[in-house]
Amino acid sequence: MSHEHVSYLELLTRGAATEAYDRPVLLARASGAGPEALAELEEAKQLALRVRAELEGRRRREAELSALFATAHDLAGLRDLDAVLRAIVQRARSLLGTECAYLSLNDPAAGDTYMRVTEGSVSARFQQLRLGMGEGLGGLVAQTARPYVTDDYFDDARFQHTRTIDTAVRDEGLVAILGVPLSLGSQVIGVLFAADRRARVFEREQVALLGSFAAHAAVAIDTANLLAETRSALAELERANDIIREHSGVIERASEVHDRLSELVLHGGGVHDVAHAVSEVLGGTVEFTEEGAGTARRAGGHAVREGDDWVAAVSAGGETLGALVLHGQPDLDPVDQRTLERAALVTSLLLLARRSAGEAEQRVRGELLDDLLDAPDRDRRLLKERAARLRTDSEAPHVVLAARIDRAGGTVDPDTGGRESADRQRLWSAATHLAATRHGLASARDGGTVLLLPLGPGESAADLARQTARSLGGTLREPVTVGASAPVRAPLDHPDQVAVAYEEARRCLDALRLLHRSGQGAAAEDLGFLGLLLADGRDIDGFVDRTVGQVVAYDRRRGTDLIRTMDAYFASGMSPARTKDELHVHVNTVAQRLERIGRLLGPDWQSPARALEIQLALRLHALADAVASK
């Protein structure tokens, strides 16, 4: 490895700034390095920057998830509402990288809203601000229960400006503001904000992240309100001691499940671990299902009763991911309902974390395959290292497969561009999952998906194509056509062959569609003489063997002359009478030989399609014998 390449590894190791990656190129240019060396060094720099960006993205996602899990842990041990809300606002400001973050709550008695927690604020006027309902960006968020973002507050006419609000915002110096609702069911109880004193664009991921913090803040407030209601009830009831014991037991049980859920999250537990823990606490059977959350979703996130079951929707960012269903407990007190709802919230965090990790791995698998197809001259050692991290066996024979969704009719409506895009996304998602389970690679390409999958023991390219078509079609519940290449041995040692194999797989895919075999999978060897034309290897011997090999072998074993009989039969226009004259044998002998050929090749050997392939194979066989005899 050259000194410059080591320099880039050192820069990556110590997390250097982006500008530092130009230094090795500048030093090489100053030392008189040639164009080829400079080009290689520039490529190494770009690769290092890509690795740095990927590492930065992963660090950011890890920080976000850690903050969300830490917030969940804070809620499990909730003692001081103000402390929890301050922690949420501080983490939101830190992770979004804004200069200011704050949280406002509605005051139903006064009919306005007020600042509850601020972080990074320098203006006393801003910190003491009270807003009339429906005023400012916060009022728009509260009215619509949807996030809103403005790149430039004072130039945004979507919400009602007032002198009081504008003066306070100007006093604080804020320009770009993002606000997300604090919701309890369908009721908005406040707004969580992140803001900068300069113009900036908030990304979709940042909006979703702030929304997650807002969900935690709403949970904290709801929990605090529930505790306050409990204390009030205890003070009002005559049988104070009995009620205190009852509520203490319920709260302890809720605290226990919250602690257990937090431990599960922090130690890598899964969705079914959460369901098992809640089952033990609530004394019923809890299961996670991806269906049946419609009623709970319409209930605004609360646990709702359906017959003898209780259902809590698992959702995030407006997307329903499934539901937790509690069986066997038709009567639940409010705290147990909250426990089920908290478990649904933790489940949504786990699912989002798993989705984020899965999407990252899918992108990495797609990038590696794209590099094999588009840049086969890349450093093979680096390609193998990347494949090893994905648990891909780079030494095994692989097959390149081209897959595409095919609907009846085979035509594309020009007005269904959105549907085509959704189809490609669904196909890519299913293909990447299949590639991960088979330790292969997948990428979206040319309106469909390309896969690079290893062959199993005794498996052929045609077998793999058919299995892939069935698997993808079953997942998507509609026909998926798959064309396969001939096997590529050790593809990372011969990356140039991967692109060639992909072209063969595409030709096979196109042939299947022309032959009206949509929804099937096949390799060139399945397509007879058409496959011989499609394949890059021109496997003539294989075509002859697949077509008339059994007859050739029979002649060799028995000393018969069935191959010559077939030649004469086709040359005589498939007339047994003219064939017996050509061979100088009795017509019954011709009939017996034709019957024997039918048993070897199958009853349809004289059909037009089979007869055409057999005649081509006979000519290629005769040509091979003539060449061998010279």
C-alpha positions as CSV (number, residue, x, y, z in Angstrom):
1,M,0.0,0.0,0.0
2,S,1.4,3.4,-1.0
3,H,2.3,6.2,1.6
4,E,-0.6,8.3,0.3
5,H,-3.1,5.5,0.8
6,V,-1.9,5.1,4.4
7,S,-2.4,8.9,4.8
8,Y,-6.0,8.5,3.9
9,L,-6.5,5.7,6.4
10,E,-4.8,7.8,9.1
11,L,-7.2,10.7,8.2
12,L,-10.2,8.3,8.5
13,T,-8.9,6.9,11.8
14,R,-8.6,10.3,13.5
15,G,-11.8,11.7,11.9
16,A,-10.1,14.5,10.1
17,A,-12.1,17.4,8.5
18,T,-13.0,17.2,4.8
19,E,-10.4,19.8,3.8
20,A,-7.6,17.6,5.1
21,Y,-8.2,15.0,2.4
22,D,-6.8,17.4,-0.3
23,R,-3.4,17.5,1.3
24,P,-2.0,14.1,0.0
25,V,-3.0,15.1,-3.6
26,L,-1.4,18.6,-3.2
27,L,1.8,17.1,-1.8
28,A,2.0,14.5,-4.6
29,R,1.5,17.2,-7.2
30,A,4.1,19.4,-5.6
31,S,6.6,16.4,-5.6
32,G,6.1,16.0,-9.3
33,A,4.0,12.9,-9.4
34,G,2.8,11.9,-12.9
35,P,-0.8,12.1,-14.2
36,E,-1.5,8.4,-13.7
37,A,-0.3,8.5,-10.0
38,L,-2.4,11.7,-9.5
39,A,-5.5,10.1,-11.0
40,E,-5.1,7.0,-8.8
41,L,-4.6,9.3,-5.7
42,E,-7.7,11.3,-6.6
43,E,-9.7,8.1,-6.9
44,A,-8.4,7.0,-3.5
45,K,-9.4,10.5,-2.1
46,Q,-13.0,10.2,-3.4
47,L,-13.3,6.6,-1.9
48,A,-12.0,7.9,1.4
49,L,-14.5,10.7,1.4
50,R,-17.3,8.3,0.6
51,V,-16.2,6.1,3.6
52,R,-16.0,9.2,5.8
53,A,-19.5,10.3,4.8
54,E,-20.8,6.8,5.5
55,L,-19.1,6.7,8.9
56,E,-20.4,10.2,9.7
57,G,-24.0,9.1,8.7
58,R,-23.7,6.0,10.9
59,R,-22.4,8.0,13.8
60,R,-25.2,10.4,13.4
61,R,-27.8,7.6,13.3
62,E,-26.3,6.0,16.3
63,A,-26.3,9.2,18.2
64,E,-30.0,9.8,17.3
65,L,-31.0,6.3,18.4
66,S,-29.0,6.5,21.6
67,A,-30.7,9.8,22.4
68,L,-34.1,8.3,21.8
69,F,-33.3,5.3,23.9
70,A,-31.9,7.5,26.6
71,T,-35.1,9.5,26.5
72,A,-37.2,6.3,26.8
73,H,-35.1,5.3,29.8
74,D,-35.7,8.7,31.4
75,L,-39.5,8.2,31.0
76,A,-39.2,4.8,32.6
77,G,-37.8,6.4,35.8
78,L,-39.8,9.6,35.6
79,R,-39.4,11.6,38.8
80,D,-39.1,15.3,37.7
81,L,-41.2,16.3,34.7
82,D,-39.2,19.6,34.2
83,A,-35.9,17.6,34.2
84,V,-37.2,15.2,31.5
85,L,-38.5,18.0,29.3
86,R,-35.2,19.9,29.6
87,A,-33.3,16.7,28.6
88,I,-35.6,16.3,25.6
89,V,-35.1,19.9,24.4
90,Q,-31.3,19.7,25.0
91,R,-31.0,16.5,23.0
92,A,-33.2,17.9,20.2
93,R,-31.0,21.0,19.9
94,S,-27.8,19.0,20.0
95,L,-28.8,16.4,17.4
96,L,-30.3,18.8,15.0
97,G,-27.4,21.2,15.4
98,T,-29.6,24.2,16.0
99,E,-28.7,27.3,18.0
100,C,-32.0,27.2,19.9
101,A,-34.7,24.7,20.9
102,Y,-37.8,25.3,23.0
103,L,-41.1,23.7,24.0
104,S,-44.5,25.5,24.5
105,L,-47.6,24.1,26.2
106,N,-51.2,25.2,25.8
107,D,-53.0,26.8,28.8
108,P,-56.8,26.0,28.3
109,A,-57.8,28.1,31.3
110,A,-56.1,31.3,29.9
111,G,-56.8,30.4,26.3
112,D,-53.3,30.9,25.2
113,T,-49.9,29.1,25.0
114,Y,-46.7,29.7,27.0
115,M,-43.0,28.8,26.9
116,R,-42.3,25.8,29.2
117,V,-38.7,25.0,28.4
118,T,-36.0,26.9,26.4
119,E,-32.5,25.9,25.5
120,G,-30.0,28.3,23.8
121,S,-32.3,31.3,24.3
122,V,-30.7,34.7,25.2
123,S,-33.8,36.9,25.3
124,A,-35.9,37.3,28.4
125,R,-38.8,38.6,26.3
126,F,-38.7,35.5,24.2
127,Q,-38.5,33.2,27.3
128,Q,-41.6,34.8,28.8
129,L,-43.6,34.9,25.6
130,R,-47.3,34.0,25.7
131,L,-49.1,33.5,22.4
132,G,-52.8,33.7,21.6
133,M,-54.2,30.4,20.1
134,G,-53.8,30.3,16.3
135,E,-51.1,32.9,16.2
136,G,-47.6,32.4,14.7
137,L,-46.0,29.3,13.4
138,G,-46.8,27.4,16.6
139,G,-50.5,28.3,16.2
140,L,-50.4,26.8,12.7
141,V,-48.8,23.6,14.0
142,A,-51.4,23.4,16.9
143,Q,-54.3,24.0,14.5
144,T,-53.3,21.4,11.9
145,A,-51.5,18.9,14.2
146,R,-48.8,18.7,11.5
147,P,-45.1,19.7,11.5
148,Y,-44.3,23.1,9.8
149,V,-40.9,24.5,8.8
150,T,-39.9,27.9,7.6
151,D,-36.6,28.8,6.1
152,D,-37.2,32.5,6.8
153,Y,-39.7,33.3,9.5
154,F,-40.4,37.0,8.6
155,D,-40.9,36.3,4.9
156,D,-43.3,33.4,5.5
157,A,-47.0,34.4,5.0
158,R,-48.5,31.0,5.8
159,F,-49.2,31.9,9.4
160,Q,-50.6,34.9,11.3
161,H,-47.9,37.4,12.3
162,T,-48.5,39.5,15.4
163,R,-46.4,42.4,16.8
164,T,-45.9,40.6,20.1
165,I,-44.6,37.4,18.5
166,D,-42.5,39.1,15.8
167,T,-40.9,41.4,18.3
168,A,-39.9,38.4,20.6
169,V,-38.6,36.4,17.6
170,R,-36.6,39.4,16.3
171,D,-35.3,40.0,19.8
172,E,-34.1,36.4,19.9
173,G,-32.7,36.7,16.4
174,L,-34.4,33.6,15.0
175,V,-34.7,33.1,11.2
176,A,-35.3,29.3,10.4
177,I,-37.8,27.5,12.6
178,L,-39.1,24.0,12.7
179,G,-42.2,23.1,14.9
180,V,-43.8,19.7,15.5
181,P,-47.0,19.0,17.5
182,L,-47.1,17.5,21.0
183,S,-50.1,15.3,20.7
184,L,-52.2,13.2,23.1
185,G,-54.5,11.3,20.8
186,S,-56.2,13.8,18.6
187,Q,-55.5,16.7,21.0
188,V,-52.5,19.0,20.5
189,I,-51.2,20.1,23.9
190,G,-48.2,22.1,22.8
191,V,-45.4,22.4,20.2
192,L,-41.7,21.4,20.2
193,F,-39.4,23.8,18.2
194,A,-35.9,23.8,16.8
195,A,-34.6,27.1,15.4
196,D,-31.5,28.8,14.0
197,R,-30.4,32.4,13.8
198,R,-29.6,32.0,10.1
199,A,-31.4,30.6,7.1
200,R,-31.2,26.8,6.8
201,V,-33.2,23.9,5.3
202,F,-34.4,21.2,7.7
203,E,-34.2,17.7,6.1
204,R,-37.0,15.2,6.3
205,E,-35.0,13.0,8.7
206,Q,-34.6,15.9,11.0
207,V,-38.3,16.6,11.0
208,A,-39.0,12.9,11.8
209,L,-36.4,13.0,14.6
210,L,-37.9,16.1,16.3
211,G,-41.3,14.4,15.9
212,S,-39.9,11.4,17.9
213,F,-38.7,13.7,20.7
214,A,-42.1,15.4,20.7
215,A,-43.8,12.0,21.1
216,H,-41.6,11.4,24.2
217,A,-42.4,14.9,25.6
218,A,-46.1,14.2,25.2
219,V,-45.7,10.8,27.0
220,A,-43.8,12.6,29.8
221,I,-46.5,15.2,30.2
222,D,-49.3,12.5,30.0
223,T,-47.5,10.4,32.6
224,A,-47.1,13.4,34.9
225,N,-50.8,14.3,34.4
226,L,-51.8,10.7,35.2
227,L,-49.7,10.8,38.4
228,A,-51.3,14.1,39.4
229,E,-54.8,12.7,38.8
230,T,-53.9,9.7,40.9
231,R,-52.7,11.9,43.8
232,S,-55.9,14.0,43.5
233,A,-58.0,10.9,43.6
234,L,-56.1,9.6,46.7
235,A,-56.7,12.8,48.5
236,E,-60.5,12.8,47.7
237,L,-61.3,9.2,48.5
238,E,-62.3,8.2,52.0
239,R,-60.6,4.8,51.9
240,A,-57.2,6.4,51.4
241,N,-55.0,3.5,52.7
242,D,-56.7,0.9,50.5
243,I,-56.5,3.1,47.4
244,I,-52.9,4.1,48.1
245,R,-51.9,0.4,48.2
246,E,-53.8,-0.3,45.0
247,H,-52.4,2.5,43.1
248,S,-48.9,1.9,44.4
249,G,-49.0,-1.6,43.1
250,V,-50.2,-0.5,39.7
251,I,-47.6,2.2,39.4
252,E,-44.9,-0.1,40.6
253,R,-46.0,-2.6,38.0
254,A,-45.9,0.2,35.3
255,S,-42.5,1.3,36.5
256,E,-41.3,-2.3,36.4
257,V,-42.4,-2.8,32.8
258,H,-40.9,0.5,31.8
259,D,-37.6,-0.5,33.3
260,R,-37.8,-3.9,31.6
261,L,-38.6,-2.3,28.2
262,S,-35.7,0.1,28.6
263,E,-33.3,-2.8,29.5
264,L,-34.5,-4.7,26.4
265,V,-33.9,-1.7,24.2
266,L,-30.4,-1.0,25.6
267,H,-29.4,-4.7,25.4
268,G,-30.5,-5.3,21.8
269,G,-33.9,-7.0,22.5
270,G,-36.4,-7.5,19.7
271,V,-40.1,-6.8,19.1
272,H,-41.1,-10.3,20.4
273,D,-39.0,-9.8,23.6
274,V,-41.1,-6.6,24.3
275,A,-44.4,-8.5,23.7
276,H,-43.2,-11.3,26.1
277,A,-42.2,-8.8,28.8
278,V,-45.6,-7.0,28.6
279,S,-47.4,-10.3,28.6
280,E,-45.9,-11.2,32.0
281,V,-46.7,-7.8,33.5
282,L,-50.3,-7.6,32.3
283,G,-51.1,-11.2,32.9
284,G,-52.3,-11.9,29.3
285,T,-50.8,-12.8,26.0
286,V,-49.4,-10.0,23.9
287,E,-48.4,-10.4,20.3
288,F,-47.2,-8.1,17.6
289,T,-49.0,-8.1,14.3
290,E,-48.5,-6.1,11.1
291,E,-52.2,-6.1,10.5
292,G,-55.3,-5.1,12.3
293,A,-54.2,-1.7,13.7
294,G,-56.8,0.3,11.9
295,T,-59.1,0.8,14.9
296,A,-56.2,1.8,17.2
297,R,-54.8,4.2,14.6
298,R,-58.2,5.9,14.3
299,A,-58.2,6.2,18.1
300,G,-55.2,8.5,18.0
301,G,-52.6,6.2,19.4
302,H,-54.6,5.1,22.5
303,A,-55.1,1.4,23.4
304,V,-58.7,0.5,22.4
305,R,-60.8,-2.5,23.2
306,E,-61.9,-4.9,20.3
307,G,-64.1,-7.6,21.7
308,D,-62.1,-9.4,24.4
309,D,-58.8,-7.9,23.2
310,W,-57.0,-4.6,23.6
311,V,-55.1,-3.1,20.6
312,A,-52.4,-0.4,20.6
313,A,-51.2,0.9,17.2
314,V,-47.4,0.8,16.6
315,S,-46.7,3.9,14.5
316,A,-44.1,6.5,13.7
317,G,-44.2,9.7,11.6
318,G,-47.8,9.0,10.6
319,E,-46.9,5.5,9.3
320,T,-48.6,2.5,10.9
321,L,-46.1,-0.3,11.3
322,G,-48.4,-2.8,13.1
323,A,-50.1,-3.3,16.4
324,L,-49.6,-4.8,19.8
325,V,-52.6,-7.0,20.7
326,L,-53.4,-8.1,24.3
327,H,-55.5,-11.3,24.5
328,G,-57.3,-12.6,27.6
329,Q,-57.7,-9.3,29.5
330,P,-61.1,-7.7,28.6
331,D,-60.9,-5.3,31.5
332,L,-57.8,-3.0,31.9
333,D,-57.4,-0.1,34.3
334,P,-56.0,3.2,32.8
335,V,-52.4,2.5,34.0
336,D,-52.3,-0.9,32.3
337,Q,-53.7,0.7,29.1
338,R,-50.8,3.2,29.4
339,T,-48.4,0.4,29.8
340,L,-49.6,-1.2,26.6
341,E,-49.4,2.1,24.8
342,R,-45.8,2.7,26.1
343,A,-44.9,-0.8,24.9
344,A,-46.2,0.1,21.4
345,L,-44.1,3.3,21.4
346,V,-40.9,1.3,22.3
347,T,-41.8,-1.3,19.7
348,S,-42.0,1.5,17.1
349,L,-38.5,2.7,18.1
350,L,-37.2,-0.9,17.7
351,L,-38.8,-1.3,14.3
352,L,-37.4,2.1,13.1
353,A,-33.9,1.1,14.3
354,R,-34.1,-2.2,12.5
355,R,-35.4,-0.5,9.3
356,S,-32.6,2.0,9.5
357,A,-29.9,-0.7,9.8
358,G,-31.6,-2.8,7.1
359,E,-31.7,0.1,4.7
360,A,-28.1,0.9,5.3
361,E,-27.1,-2.7,4.5
362,Q,-29.2,-2.6,1.4
363,R,-27.5,0.5,0.1
364,V,-24.0,-1.0,0.8
365,R,-24.9,-4.2,-1.0
366,G,-26.3,-2.2,-4.0
367,E,-23.2,0.0,-4.1
368,L,-20.9,-3.0,-4.2
369,L,-22.8,-4.6,-7.1
370,D,-22.9,-1.2,-8.9
371,D,-19.2,-1.0,-8.6
372,L,-18.8,-4.5,-10.1
373,L,-21.0,-3.6,-13.0
374,D,-19.8,0.0,-13.7
375,A,-16.2,0.0,-12.5
376,P,-14.7,-3.4,-12.9
377,D,-11.2,-2.0,-12.8
378,R,-11.5,-1.1,-9.1
379,D,-9.0,-2.5,-6.5
380,R,-10.0,-6.2,-6.2
381,R,-8.6,-6.4,-2.6
382,L,-10.9,-3.6,-1.5
383,L,-13.9,-5.2,-3.3
384,K,-13.2,-8.5,-1.5
385,E,-13.0,-6.7,1.9
386,R,-16.3,-5.0,1.3
387,A,-17.8,-8.4,0.3
388,A,-16.4,-10.0,3.4
389,R,-18.1,-7.4,5.6
390,L,-21.4,-8.4,4.0
391,R,-20.7,-12.1,4.6
392,T,-20.5,-12.8,0.8
393,D,-18.5,-15.8,-0.4
394,S,-16.4,-14.2,-3.1
395,E,-14.8,-17.5,-4.2
396,A,-18.1,-19.4,-4.9
397,P,-19.6,-19.6,-8.4
398,H,-22.2,-16.9,-8.8
399,V,-25.1,-16.2,-11.2
400,V,-26.2,-12.7,-12.4
401,L,-30.0,-12.4,-12.5
402,A,-32.1,-9.7,-14.1
403,A,-35.6,-9.4,-12.6
404,R,-38.6,-7.3,-13.6
405,I,-42.2,-7.1,-12.6
406,D,-44.4,-8.1,-15.6
407,R,-48.1,-7.5,-15.7
408,A,-50.7,-8.9,-18.1
409,G,-50.4,-7.4,-21.6
410,G,-46.7,-6.5,-21.3
411,T,-47.3,-2.8,-22.1
412,V,-46.6,0.3,-20.0
413,D,-49.2,3.0,-19.6
414,P,-47.4,6.4,-20.0
415,D,-49.7,7.8,-17.3
416,T,-48.5,5.3,-14.6
417,G,-45.0,6.6,-14.0
418,G,-45.7,6.8,-10.2
419,R,-46.9,3.2,-10.1
420,E,-43.8,2.1,-12.1
421,S,-41.6,3.8,-9.6
422,A,-43.4,2.2,-6.7
423,D,-43.1,-1.2,-8.4
424,R,-39.3,-0.8,-8.8
425,Q,-39.0,0.2,-5.2
426,R,-41.0,-2.9,-4.0
427,L,-39.0,-5.2,-6.3
428,W,-35.7,-3.7,-5.1
429,S,-36.7,-4.1,-1.5
430,A,-37.8,-7.8,-2.0
431,A,-34.6,-8.5,-4.0
432,T,-32.3,-7.0,-1.4
433,H,-33.9,-9.1,1.3
434,L,-33.5,-12.2,-0.8
435,A,-29.8,-11.3,-1.5
436,A,-29.2,-10.8,2.2
437,T,-30.6,-14.2,3.1
438,R,-28.5,-15.9,0.3
439,H,-25.3,-13.9,1.1
440,G,-25.5,-12.2,-2.3
441,L,-25.9,-8.7,-3.7
442,A,-28.8,-6.7,-5.3
443,S,-29.2,-3.3,-6.9
444,A,-31.9,-1.4,-8.9
445,R,-31.0,-1.0,-12.6
446,D,-32.6,-0.5,-16.0
447,G,-36.2,-0.3,-14.7
448,G,-35.8,-3.6,-12.7
449,T,-33.4,-5.3,-10.3
450,V,-30.1,-7.1,-10.8
451,L,-28.9,-9.8,-8.4
452,L,-25.6,-11.6,-7.9
453,L,-26.3,-14.8,-6.0
454,P,-24.1,-17.8,-5.2
455,L,-25.0,-21.2,-6.5
456,G,-25.9,-23.9,-4.0
457,P,-24.5,-27.5,-4.1
458,G,-25.9,-29.2,-7.2
459,E,-27.8,-26.1,-8.3
460,S,-27.8,-24.8,-11.9
461,A,-28.3,-21.3,-13.1
462,A,-31.7,-22.3,-14.4
463,D,-32.7,-23.7,-11.0
464,L,-31.6,-20.5,-9.3
465,A,-33.6,-18.4,-11.9
466,R,-36.8,-20.3,-11.3
467,Q,-36.4,-20.2,-7.5
468,T,-35.8,-16.4,-7.6
469,A,-38.8,-15.8,-9.8
470,R,-41.0,-17.9,-7.4
471,S,-39.6,-16.1,-4.3
472,L,-39.9,-12.6,-5.6
473,G,-43.3,-13.3,-7.2
474,G,-44.6,-14.8,-3.9
475,T,-43.3,-11.8,-1.9
476,L,-44.8,-9.2,-4.2
477,R,-47.9,-11.3,-5.1
478,E,-47.6,-10.6,-8.8
479,P,-45.5,-12.1,-11.6
480,V,-41.8,-11.4,-11.6
481,T,-39.7,-12.5,-14.6
482,V,-36.1,-13.5,-14.1
483,G,-33.4,-14.1,-16.7
484,A,-30.1,-15.7,-15.6
485,S,-26.6,-15.7,-16.9
486,A,-24.2,-18.7,-17.0
487,P,-22.2,-19.1,-13.8
488,V,-19.4,-16.7,-13.1
489,R,-16.6,-18.2,-11.1
490,A,-15.1,-16.1,-8.3
491,P,-16.7,-12.8,-9.6
492,L,-14.6,-10.6,-7.4
493,D,-11.5,-12.0,-9.1
494,H,-13.0,-11.4,-12.5
495,P,-15.2,-8.3,-12.1
496,D,-15.2,-7.6,-15.8
497,Q,-17.2,-10.8,-16.3
498,V,-20.0,-9.6,-14.1
499,A,-21.0,-6.8,-16.5
500,V,-20.9,-9.4,-19.4
501,A,-23.0,-11.8,-17.5
502,Y,-25.5,-9.1,-16.7
503,E,-26.0,-8.4,-20.4
504,E,-26.6,-12.1,-21.0
505,A,-29.2,-12.2,-18.1
506,R,-30.9,-9.2,-19.7
507,R,-31.1,-10.8,-23.1
508,C,-32.5,-13.9,-21.4
509,L,-35.1,-11.8,-19.6
510,D,-36.1,-10.1,-22.9
511,A,-36.4,-13.5,-24.6
512,L,-38.8,-14.8,-21.9
513,R,-41.0,-11.8,-22.4
514,L,-41.0,-12.2,-26.2
515,L,-41.9,-15.9,-25.7
516,H,-44.9,-14.9,-23.5
517,R,-43.3,-16.6,-20.4
518,S,-43.7,-13.6,-18.1
519,G,-43.5,-14.6,-14.4
520,Q,-41.0,-17.4,-15.0
521,G,-37.3,-17.7,-14.5
522,A,-34.9,-19.3,-16.9
523,A,-31.3,-19.4,-18.1
524,A,-30.0,-19.7,-21.7
525,E,-29.9,-23.5,-21.3
526,D,-33.7,-23.5,-20.9
527,L,-34.3,-21.7,-24.2
528,G,-33.1,-24.3,-26.7
529,F,-31.4,-22.9,-29.8
530,L,-32.6,-19.4,-28.8
531,G,-30.5,-19.8,-25.6
532,L,-27.6,-20.8,-27.7
533,L,-27.8,-17.5,-29.5
534,L,-28.3,-15.5,-26.3
535,A,-25.5,-17.0,-24.3
536,D,-22.0,-15.4,-24.5
537,G,-20.2,-18.7,-24.2
538,R,-21.9,-20.4,-27.2
539,D,-22.0,-23.7,-25.5
540,I,-22.6,-25.8,-28.6
541,D,-21.7,-29.1,-27.0
542,G,-24.0,-28.4,-24.1
543,F,-26.9,-27.6,-26.5
544,V,-26.3,-30.8,-28.5
545,D,-26.1,-32.9,-25.4
546,R,-29.3,-31.4,-23.9
547,T,-31.2,-31.9,-27.2
548,V,-30.1,-35.3,-28.6
549,G,-27.6,-36.5,-26.1
550,Q,-29.7,-39.4,-24.9
551,V,-30.0,-40.7,-28.5
552,V,-26.2,-40.4,-29.1
553,A,-25.5,-42.2,-25.8
554,Y,-28.0,-45.0,-26.7
555,D,-26.3,-45.5,-30.1
556,R,-22.9,-45.8,-28.4
557,R,-24.1,-48.3,-25.8
558,R,-26.2,-50.5,-28.1
559,G,-24.4,-50.0,-31.5
560,T,-27.7,-48.8,-33.0
561,D,-28.1,-46.1,-35.7
562,L,-30.8,-43.9,-34.3
563,I,-29.0,-40.6,-35.1
564,R,-28.7,-41.6,-38.8
565,T,-32.4,-42.6,-38.8
566,M,-33.4,-39.2,-37.5
567,D,-31.3,-37.5,-40.2
568,A,-32.9,-39.5,-42.9
569,Y,-36.4,-39.1,-41.4
570,F,-36.2,-35.3,-41.4
571,A,-34.4,-35.2,-44.8
572,S,-37.4,-37.3,-46.2
573,G,-40.0,-34.8,-45.0
574,M,-40.8,-36.9,-41.9
575,S,-42.1,-39.7,-44.2
576,P,-41.5,-43.3,-42.9
577,A,-41.9,-44.7,-46.5
578,R,-39.2,-42.4,-48.0
579,T,-37.0,-42.9,-44.9
580,K,-36.9,-46.7,-45.4
581,D,-35.9,-46.2,-49.0
582,E,-33.1,-43.9,-47.9
583,L,-31.9,-46.4,-45.3
584,H,-32.6,-49.5,-47.3
585,V,-34.5,-51.1,-44.4
586,H,-38.1,-52.3,-44.0
587,V,-40.7,-49.8,-43.1
588,N,-41.4,-51.7,-39.8
589,T,-37.8,-51.2,-38.8
590,V,-38.2,-47.4,-39.4
591,A,-41.3,-47.5,-37.2
592,Q,-39.5,-49.3,-34.4
593,R,-36.6,-46.9,-34.5
594,L,-38.9,-43.9,-34.4
595,E,-40.8,-45.4,-31.4
596,R,-37.5,-45.9,-29.6
597,I,-36.5,-42.3,-30.3
598,G,-39.8,-41.1,-28.9
599,R,-39.2,-43.0,-25.7
600,L,-35.7,-41.3,-25.4
601,L,-36.7,-37.8,-26.3
602,G,-40.3,-37.6,-25.2
603,P,-43.6,-37.9,-27.2
604,D,-43.4,-34.3,-28.4
605,W,-40.1,-34.7,-30.3
606,Q,-41.8,-34.3,-33.7
607,S,-43.7,-31.1,-32.7
608,P,-42.6,-28.1,-34.9
609,A,-40.6,-26.3,-32.1
610,R,-38.8,-29.5,-30.9
611,A,-38.2,-30.7,-34.4
612,L,-36.5,-27.5,-35.3
613,E,-34.1,-27.7,-32.3
614,I,-33.4,-31.4,-33.0
615,Q,-32.5,-30.8,-36.6
616,L,-30.1,-28.0,-35.6
617,A,-28.6,-30.2,-32.9
618,L,-28.2,-33.1,-35.5
619,R,-26.3,-30.7,-37.9
620,L,-24.1,-29.4,-35.1
621,H,-23.4,-33.0,-34.0
622,A,-22.5,-34.1,-37.6
623,L,-20.2,-31.0,-38.0
624,A,-18.5,-31.9,-34.7
625,D,-18.0,-35.5,-35.8
626,A,-16.6,-34.3,-39.2
627,V,-14.1,-32.0,-37.5
628,A,-13.1,-34.7,-35.0
629,S,-12.4,-37.2,-37.8
630,K,-9.9,-34.9,-39.6
